[in-house]
């Protein structure tokens, strides 16, 4: 585990795309933690990155270990390219494991109306993350809205109609705006008594 976004746990320098991925994860985790503290008045501290068998980020909530898996929600291929640092769309997809499917999927979203696009995008992220297995006892999924197309009020009616597959997360949260200023949206809670 490391808090350095430029190097892995052994000190080896990461590629530009891995560094950018870690930067986005780190930023999303930081914004989520700040929003969580504001909303629930509970201390959530320290961020470090994990090896791939574990969730993206680890931290402490009220002094207890908590893992966070981070996902970003995009409304278009252009938004994803901007967030990944590929402003001109010039990166070669073969360098990114499976990213060509992401670009094709996002291009398909372009023809949908906003609400259908939002529902489809959220369900795709949830289905994708539900298939993964992590070496952890307690993990929350944090989905950061990376699109200016959607605001918190757009998510509320959609979230109640999501189909949730069996998943490994104790809670699923939505950070409804890119800057983390709007209240969090709880999508699923397996920790409820």
Secondary structure, DSSP 8 states (H G I E B T S, - for coil): -BS-SSB-TTS-B--HHHHHHHHHHHHHHHHHHHHHHHHH---EEEEEE--TTS-SEEEEETTEEEEEEEEEE-SSHHHHHHHTT-TTS-S-GGGSTTHHHHHHHHHHHTTS-HHHHHHHHHHHHHHHHHT---S-S-EEEEEEE--TT--HHHHHHHHTT------S-SEEEEE-STTS-S--EEEEESS--
